Amino acid sequence: MRAAQVSKLEGPESVEIVDIPEPKSYPGGVVIDVHAAGVAFPDVLMSRGLYQMKPELPFVVGGEVAGIVREAPADAHVKAGDRVVALTLLGNAMAETAVAPAQMVFPLPDNVSLESGAGILFNDLTVHFCLRNRGRLAAGETVLVHGAAGGIGTSTLRMATALGAGRVIAVVSTEAKAEVARANGATDVVLAEGWLAAVKELTGGRGVDIVLDPVGGDRFTDSIRSLASAGRLLVVGFTAGEIPTVKVNRLLLKNVEVIGAAWGEWVMTHPGYLSEQWAEVAPLLAAGKIAAPEPVLYPLDRAAEAIASLENRTATGKVVVTLR
């Protein structure tokens, strides 16, 4: 089978398209003919050996797929021929065939294409975890998201209202990205330059209830300043590269919280949580209450370019590699 493989830790440009044997199944494994694979920021980090989990070289990059079940255990909740989305754990996604644990394979609603399906699990379930679990989103609250034209950002814009938000403010770096944010459902859009003053004006000086921040860097302190009393800043990642620090007196003086939101770690340490998430998100997708993502598609031959678009921050929305 053809696959996108990392054999040296030199970044996205070192990803090669190779012919390798199909993976062997294992007890409880579901064999999937992969049609599309999602690209996420951990793929960038893994290609440089910077992610907290480091698979042995060489490895097939990617962790989420959409495709058709070829073979499944008799007691699995999916069967041969089903359209599914799945997590493949540590890599092994950007290949023509993948094997995933049955508990991480889910039927895809009929109204969602396989290409869109490949863009759902990492981003949408991360956002669901952030807003529902860690952020404790209450009905009518205001959510602000940084990097709003990226994968996590557009997922937040698509999902926040369906999960109860009354207002969703997008922070973006350019006017072109502002259009992406509006197309994905932002209530308001502000540019990164001068964003704090703009948000204060939009909210009449009150501030926002939740900030979802996958960017980090020098916006962090202003994100705390943007919070209303009892507001929550959700730390999701650091695509800007710099890991910020916080002076905790700011939290005390404003009665606000800075909260870590590591979805992957939670899933791995809370068996059954992934299924609980899908049980809520899938019906919302099926009913159209959450719009399916409209990913940027790259063929497998351009997998390195697809991953690099996240590192150089040219990507808008979810990036997906197609295999069939």
DOVEX-171063 format. One record per residue (C-alpha): residue number from 1; residue in three letters; x, y, z. Coordinates in nm, 2 decimals, decimal comma. Example, Ala and Ser with C-alpha at 12.3 -4.5 7.8 and 13.67 -1.06 7.14 Angstrom:
<pts>
{1; "ALA"; {1,23; -0,45; 0,78}} {2; "SER"; {1,37; -0,11; 0,71}} 
</pts>
This chain:
<pts>
{1; "MET"; {0,00; 0,00; 0,00}} {2; "ARG"; {0,10; 0,36; -0,04}} {3; "ALA"; {0,16; 0,57; 0,27}} {4; "ALA"; {0,31; 0,90; 0,40}} {5; "GLN"; {0,61; 0,80; 0,61}} {6; "VAL"; {0,86; 0,98; 0,83}} {7; "SER"; {1,20; 0,81; 0,84}} {8; "LYS"; {1,40; 1,11; 0,97}} {9; "LEU"; {1,30; 1,38; 1,21}} {10; "GLU"; {1,35; 1,68; 0,99}} {11; "GLY"; {1,00; 1,83; 0,98}} {12; "PRO"; {0,72; 1,80; 0,73}} {13; "GLU"; {0,95; 1,83; 0,43}} {14; "SER"; {1,10; 1,49; 0,53}} {15; "VAL"; {0,77; 1,31; 0,48}} {16; "GLU"; {0,80; 1,06; 0,19}} {17; "ILE"; {0,54; 0,86; 0,00}} {18; "VAL"; {0,64; 0,50; 0,01}} {19; "ASP"; {0,51; 0,15; -0,07}} {20; "ILE"; {0,50; -0,06; 0,24}} {21; "PRO"; {0,31; -0,38; 0,35}} {22; "GLU"; {-0,04; -0,34; 0,47}} {23; "PRO"; {-0,07; -0,33; 0,85}} {24; "LYS"; {-0,17; -0,65; 1,03}} {25; "SER"; {-0,49; -0,65; 1,23}} {26; "TYR"; {-0,49; -0,74; 1,60}} {27; "PRO"; {-0,75; -0,86; 1,85}} {28; "GLY"; {-1,03; -0,59; 1,86}} {29; "GLY"; {-0,89; -0,42; 1,56}} {30; "VAL"; {-1,10; -0,28; 1,27}} {31; "VAL"; {-0,94; -0,29; 0,92}} {32; "ILE"; {-1,04; 0,02; 0,72}} {33; "ASP"; {-0,99; 0,11; 0,35}} {34; "VAL"; {-0,89; 0,47; 0,40}} {35; "HIS"; {-1,04; 0,74; 0,18}} {36; "ALA"; {-0,91; 1,04; 0,36}} {37; "ALA"; {-0,69; 1,12; 0,66}} {38; "GLY"; {-0,69; 1,44; 0,87}} {39; "VAL"; {-0,39; 1,65; 0,94}} {40; "ALA"; {-0,34; 1,80; 1,29}} {41; "PHE"; {-0,07; 2,00; 1,46}} {42; "PRO"; {0,07; 1,70; 1,65}} {43; "ASP"; {0,17; 1,56; 1,30}} {44; "VAL"; {0,40; 1,86; 1,26}} {45; "LEU"; {0,55; 1,81; 1,60}} {46; "MET"; {0,59; 1,43; 1,55}} {47; "SER"; {0,77; 1,49; 1,22}} {48; "ARG"; {1,04; 1,68; 1,42}} {49; "GLY"; {1,04; 1,45; 1,72}} {50; "LEU"; {0,90; 1,72; 1,94}} {51; "TYR"; {0,57; 1,56; 2,04}} {52; "GLN"; {0,54; 1,41; 2,39}} {53; "MET"; {0,48; 1,06; 2,23}} {54; "LYS"; {0,75; 0,95; 2,00}} {55; "PRO"; {0,69; 0,65; 1,77}} {56; "GLU"; {0,98; 0,44; 1,65}} {57; "LEU"; {1,12; 0,54; 1,31}} {58; "PRO"; {1,01; 0,49; 1,04}} {59; "PHE"; {0,64; 0,56; 1,11}} {60; "VAL"; {0,33; 0,65; 0,90}} {61; "VAL"; {0,21; 0,99; 1,00}} {62; "GLY"; {-0,14; 1,10; 1,10}} {63; "GLY"; {-0,39; 0,99; 1,36}} {64; "GLU"; {-0,74; 1,02; 1,21}} {65; "VAL"; {-0,91; 0,86; 0,91}} {66; "ALA"; {-1,24; 0,82; 0,73}} {67; "GLY"; {-1,31; 0,52; 0,51}} {68; "ILE"; {-1,49; 0,20; 0,46}} {69; "VAL"; {-1,47; -0,10; 0,70}} {70; "ARG"; {-1,31; -0,40; 0,53}} {71; "GLU"; {-1,31; -0,63; 0,83}} {72; "ALA"; {-1,43; -0,60; 1,19}} {73; "PRO"; {-1,46; -0,83; 1,49}} {74; "ALA"; {-1,79; -1,01; 1,52}} {75; "ASP"; {-1,88; -0,83; 1,84}} {76; "ALA"; {-1,79; -0,48; 1,71}} {77; "HIS"; {-2,05; -0,21; 1,67}} {78; "VAL"; {-1,94; -0,16; 1,30}} {79; "LYS"; {-1,93; -0,41; 1,02}} {80; "ALA"; {-1,78; -0,46; 0,67}} {81; "GLY"; {-1,90; -0,20; 0,43}} {82; "ASP"; {-1,98; 0,07; 0,69}} {83; "ARG"; {-1,87; 0,43; 0,64}} {84; "VAL"; {-1,67; 0,52; 0,95}} {85; "VAL"; {-1,43; 0,77; 1,11}} {86; "ALA"; {-1,16; 0,64; 1,34}} {87; "LEU"; {-0,86; 0,73; 1,55}} {88; "THR"; {-0,55; 0,52; 1,47}} {89; "LEU"; {-0,36; 0,62; 1,79}} {90; "LEU"; {0,00; 0,70; 1,73}} {91; "GLY"; {0,04; 0,76; 1,36}} {92; "ASN"; {-0,06; 0,50; 1,09}} {93; "ALA"; {-0,34; 0,71; 0,94}} {94; "MET"; {-0,20; 0,85; 0,60}} {95; "ALA"; {-0,20; 0,51; 0,43}} {96; "GLU"; {-0,44; 0,33; 0,20}} {97; "THR"; {-0,52; 0,08; 0,47}} {98; "ALA"; {-0,53; 0,14; 0,85}} {99; "VAL"; {-0,62; -0,06; 1,16}} {100; "ALA"; {-0,79; 0,11; 1,46}} {101; "PRO"; {-0,92; -0,02; 1,79}} {102; "ALA"; {-1,29; -0,09; 1,77}} {103; "GLN"; {-1,37; 0,15; 2,05}} {104; "MET"; {-1,21; 0,43; 1,85}} {105; "VAL"; {-1,42; 0,36; 1,53}} {106; "PHE"; {-1,75; 0,53; 1,48}} {107; "PRO"; {-2,02; 0,52; 1,21}} {108; "LEU"; {-2,03; 0,84; 1,00}} {109; "PRO"; {-2,36; 1,01; 0,95}} {110; "ASP"; {-2,49; 0,97; 0,59}} {111; "ASN"; {-2,50; 1,34; 0,53}} {112; "VAL"; {-2,13; 1,39; 0,60}} {113; "SER"; {-1,88; 1,30; 0,32}} {114; "LEU"; {-1,57; 1,09; 0,39}} {115; "GLU"; {-1,35; 1,39; 0,31}} {116; "SER"; {-1,53; 1,60; 0,57}} {117; "GLY"; {-1,54; 1,30; 0,81}} {118; "ALA"; {-1,16; 1,28; 0,82}} {119; "GLY"; {-1,17; 1,64; 0,96}} {120; "ILE"; {-1,40; 1,58; 1,25}} {121; "LEU"; {-1,25; 1,37; 1,53}} {122; "PHE"; {-0,94; 1,55; 1,64}} {123; "ASN"; {-1,07; 1,90; 1,61}} {124; "ASP"; {-1,44; 1,87; 1,69}} {125; "LEU"; {-1,40; 1,64; 1,98}} {126; "THR"; {-1,12; 1,86; 2,12}} {127; "VAL"; {-1,35; 2,16; 2,10}} {128; "HIS"; {-1,64; 1,95; 2,25}} {129; "PHE"; {-1,40; 1,85; 2,54}} {130; "CYS"; {-1,28; 2,21; 2,59}} {131; "LEU"; {-1,63; 2,37; 2,60}} {132; "ARG"; {-1,83; 2,10; 2,77}} {133; "ASN"; {-1,58; 1,94; 3,01}} {134; "ARG"; {-1,30; 2,19; 3,09}} {135; "GLY"; {-1,48; 2,52; 3,00}} {136; "ARG"; {-1,81; 2,43; 3,16}} {137; "LEU"; {-1,99; 2,63; 2,89}} {138; "ALA"; {-2,33; 2,76; 3,01}} {139; "ALA"; {-2,62; 2,86; 2,78}} {140; "GLY"; {-2,58; 3,21; 2,64}} {141; "GLU"; {-2,21; 3,26; 2,73}} {142; "THR"; {-1,97; 3,44; 2,51}} {143; "VAL"; {-1,68; 3,24; 2,36}} {144; "LEU"; {-1,37; 3,39; 2,20}} {145; "VAL"; {-1,13; 3,18; 2,00}} {146; "HIS"; {-0,78; 3,27; 1,88}} {147; "GLY"; {-0,65; 3,14; 1,55}} {148; "ALA"; {-1,01; 3,13; 1,44}} {149; "ALA"; {-0,94; 3,05; 1,07}} {150; "GLY"; {-0,74; 2,74; 1,16}} {151; "GLY"; {-0,86; 2,38; 1,23}} {152; "ILE"; {-0,94; 2,42; 1,60}} {153; "GLY"; {-1,06; 2,77; 1,54}} {154; "THR"; {-1,31; 2,69; 1,26}} {155; "SER"; {-1,43; 2,39; 1,46}} {156; "THR"; {-1,50; 2,62; 1,75}} {157; "LEU"; {-1,70; 2,85; 1,53}} {158; "ARG"; {-1,90; 2,57; 1,38}} {159; "MET"; {-1,98; 2,40; 1,71}} {160; "ALA"; {-2,00; 2,66; 1,99}} {161; "THR"; {-2,35; 2,78; 1,92}} {162; "ALA"; {-2,48; 2,42; 1,90}} {163; "LEU"; {-2,32; 2,35; 2,24}} {164; "GLY"; {-2,49; 2,66; 2,40}} {165; "ALA"; {-2,28; 2,97; 2,33}} {166; "GLY"; {-2,48; 3,29; 2,28}} {167; "ARG"; {-2,19; 3,47; 2,10}} {168; "VAL"; {-1,87; 3,36; 1,93}} {169; "ILE"; {-1,59; 3,61; 1,87}} {170; "ALA"; {-1,32; 3,52; 1,62}} {171; "VAL"; {-0,96; 3,66; 1,64}} {172; "VAL"; {-0,77; 3,64; 1,31}} {173; "SER"; {-0,46; 3,79; 1,17}} {174; "THR"; {-0,58; 3,90; 0,82}} {175; "GLU"; {-0,89; 4,01; 0,64}} {176; "ALA"; {-0,88; 3,70; 0,43}} {177; "LYS"; {-0,89; 3,48; 0,74}} {178; "ALA"; {-1,17; 3,70; 0,87}} {179; "GLU"; {-1,38; 3,59; 0,57}} {180; "VAL"; {-1,30; 3,23; 0,66}} {181; "ALA"; {-1,42; 3,29; 1,02}} {182; "ARG"; {-1,74; 3,45; 0,91}} {183; "ALA"; {-1,81; 3,17; 0,67}} {184; "ASN"; {-1,77; 2,92; 0,96}} {185; "GLY"; {-2,03; 3,10; 1,18}} {186; "ALA"; {-1,85; 3,37; 1,38}} {187; "THR"; {-2,08; 3,62; 1,55}} {188; "ASP"; {-1,81; 3,88; 1,55}} {189; "VAL"; {-1,46; 3,90; 1,40}} {190; "VAL"; {-1,17; 4,11; 1,52}} {191; "LEU"; {-0,81; 4,14; 1,39}} {192; "ALA"; {-0,52; 4,03; 1,61}} {193; "GLU"; {-0,37; 4,38; 1,60}} {194; "GLY"; {-0,56; 4,56; 1,87}} {195; "TRP"; {-0,79; 4,27; 1,94}} {196; "LEU"; {-0,83; 4,33; 2,32}} {197; "ALA"; {-0,96; 4,68; 2,28}} {198; "ALA"; {-1,20; 4,57; 2,01}} {199; "VAL"; {-1,33; 4,28; 2,23}} {200; "LYS"; {-1,38; 4,52; 2,52}} {201; "GLU"; {-1,58; 4,75; 2,30}} {202; "LEU"; {-1,79; 4,46; 2,15}} {203; "THR"; {-1,88; 4,34; 2,50}} {204; "GLY"; {-1,94; 4,68; 2,65}} {205; "GLY"; {-1,64; 4,65; 2,88}} {206; "ARG"; {-1,76; 4,32; 3,04}} {207; "GLY"; {-1,53; 4,08; 2,86}} {208; "VAL"; {-1,59; 3,72; 2,75}} {209; "ASP"; {-1,67; 3,41; 2,95}} {210; "ILE"; {-1,44; 3,17; 2,77}} {211; "VAL"; {-1,12; 3,21; 2,57}} {212; "LEU"; {-1,02; 2,91; 2,37}} {213; "ASP"; {-0,65; 2,95; 2,28}} {214; "PRO"; {-0,46; 2,70; 2,06}} {215; "VAL"; {-0,20; 2,97; 1,98}} {216; "GLY"; {-0,03; 3,08; 2,30}} {217; "GLY"; {0,26; 3,32; 2,26}} {218; "ASP"; {0,23; 3,69; 2,34}} {219; "ARG"; {-0,15; 3,71; 2,34}} {220; "PHE"; {-0,18; 3,51; 2,66}} {221; "THR"; {-0,18; 3,79; 2,91}} {222; "ASP"; {-0,43; 3,99; 2,71}} {223; "SER"; {-0,65; 3,68; 2,70}} {224; "ILE"; {-0,66; 3,69; 3,08}} {225; "ARG"; {-0,74; 4,06; 3,06}} {226; "SER"; {-1,03; 3,99; 2,82}} {227; "LEU"; {-1,21; 3,76; 3,06}} {228; "ALA"; {-1,52; 3,87; 3,25}} {229; "SER"; {-1,55; 3,79; 3,62}} {230; "ALA"; {-1,54; 3,41; 3,66}} {231; "GLY"; {-1,41; 3,37; 3,31}} {232; "ARG"; {-1,21; 3,07; 3,19}} {233; "LEU"; {-0,90; 3,07; 2,96}} {234; "LEU"; {-0,86; 2,72; 2,80}} {235; "VAL"; {-0,50; 2,63; 2,71}} {236; "VAL"; {-0,52; 2,40; 2,40}} {237; "GLY"; {-0,18; 2,44; 2,24}} {238; "PHE"; {0,10; 2,66; 2,13}} {239; "THR"; {0,10; 2,70; 1,75}} {240; "ALA"; {0,28; 3,03; 1,79}} {241; "GLY"; {0,57; 2,83; 1,93}} {242; "GLU"; {0,62; 3,02; 2,25}} {243; "ILE"; {0,48; 2,87; 2,57}} {244; "PRO"; {0,36; 3,16; 2,79}} {245; "THR"; {0,36; 3,20; 3,16}} {246; "VAL"; {0,10; 3,35; 3,39}} {247; "LYS"; {0,13; 3,57; 3,70}} {248; "VAL"; {-0,13; 3,41; 3,93}} {249; "ASN"; {-0,22; 3,74; 4,10}} {250; "ARG"; {-0,41; 3,82; 3,78}} {251; "LEU"; {-0,63; 3,52; 3,84}} {252; "LEU"; {-0,69; 3,62; 4,20}} {253; "LEU"; {-0,77; 3,98; 4,13}} {254; "LYS"; {-1,03; 3,90; 3,86}} {255; "ASN"; {-1,17; 3,56; 3,99}} {256; "VAL"; {-1,07; 3,39; 3,66}} {257; "GLU"; {-0,92; 3,06; 3,57}} {258; "VAL"; {-0,65; 2,93; 3,34}} {259; "ILE"; {-0,74; 2,57; 3,25}} {260; "GLY"; {-0,54; 2,30; 3,06}} {261; "ALA"; {-0,74; 2,12; 2,80}} {262; "ALA"; {-0,55; 1,82; 2,67}} {263; "TRP"; {-0,82; 1,61; 2,50}} {264; "GLY"; {-0,59; 1,33; 2,39}} {265; "GLU"; {-0,46; 1,27; 2,74}} {266; "TRP"; {-0,82; 1,27; 2,88}} {267; "VAL"; {-0,93; 1,02; 2,62}} {268; "MET"; {-0,64; 0,78; 2,70}} {269; "THR"; {-0,71; 0,79; 3,08}} {270; "HIS"; {-1,09; 0,79; 3,07}} {271; "PRO"; {-1,22; 0,48; 2,90}} {272; "GLY"; {-1,55; 0,53; 2,73}} {273; "TYR"; {-1,53; 0,91; 2,71}} {274; "LEU"; {-1,47; 0,91; 2,34}} {275; "SER"; {-1,79; 0,71; 2,28}} {276; "GLU"; {-1,98; 0,95; 2,51}} {277; "GLN"; {-1,86; 1,25; 2,30}} {278; "TRP"; {-1,96; 1,08; 1,97}} {279; "ALA"; {-2,30; 1,00; 2,11}} {280; "GLU"; {-2,36; 1,38; 2,15}} {281; "VAL"; {-2,18; 1,51; 1,85}} {282; "ALA"; {-2,29; 1,26; 1,58}} {283; "PRO"; {-2,67; 1,34; 1,62}} {284; "LEU"; {-2,59; 1,71; 1,59}} {285; "LEU"; {-2,39; 1,65; 1,27}} {286; "ALA"; {-2,67; 1,43; 1,13}} {287; "ALA"; {-2,93; 1,69; 1,21}} {288; "GLY"; {-2,73; 1,97; 1,06}} {289; "LYS"; {-2,70; 2,16; 1,39}} {290; "ILE"; {-2,33; 2,13; 1,36}} {291; "ALA"; {-2,21; 2,19; 1,00}} {292; "ALA"; {-1,96; 1,94; 0,87}} {293; "PRO"; {-1,62; 2,08; 0,80}} {294; "GLU"; {-1,53; 2,19; 0,45}} {295; "PRO"; {-1,16; 2,08; 0,45}} {296; "VAL"; {-0,88; 2,19; 0,23}} {297; "LEU"; {-0,79; 1,87; 0,04}} {298; "TYR"; {-0,45; 1,75; -0,07}} {299; "PRO"; {-0,37; 1,43; -0,25}} {300; "LEU"; {-0,14; 1,18; -0,08}} {301; "ASP"; {0,15; 1,28; -0,31}} {302; "ARG"; {0,13; 1,63; -0,14}} {303; "ALA"; {0,11; 1,51; 0,22}} {304; "ALA"; {0,43; 1,69; 0,31}} {305; "GLU"; {0,29; 2,01; 0,18}} {306; "ALA"; {-0,04; 1,95; 0,37}} {307; "ILE"; {0,15; 1,91; 0,70}} {308; "ALA"; {0,38; 2,20; 0,63}} {309; "SER"; {0,07; 2,43; 0,59}} {310; "LEU"; {0,00; 2,39; 0,96}} {311; "GLU"; {0,36; 2,46; 1,06}} {312; "ASN"; {0,38; 2,78; 0,84}} {313; "ARG"; {0,03; 2,88; 0,94}} {314; "THR"; {-0,10; 2,92; 0,59}} {315; "ALA"; {-0,37; 2,66; 0,64}} {316; "THR"; {-0,73; 2,78; 0,68}} {317; "GLY"; {-0,98; 2,54; 0,82}} {318; "LYS"; {-0,92; 2,17; 0,85}} {319; "VAL"; {-0,65; 2,01; 0,62}} {320; "VAL"; {-0,72; 1,66; 0,49}} {321; "VAL"; {-0,52; 1,42; 0,27}} {322; "THR"; {-0,72; 1,21; 0,03}} {323; "LEU"; {-0,61; 0,86; -0,06}} {324; "ARG"; {-0,90; 0,73; -0,28}} 
</pts>
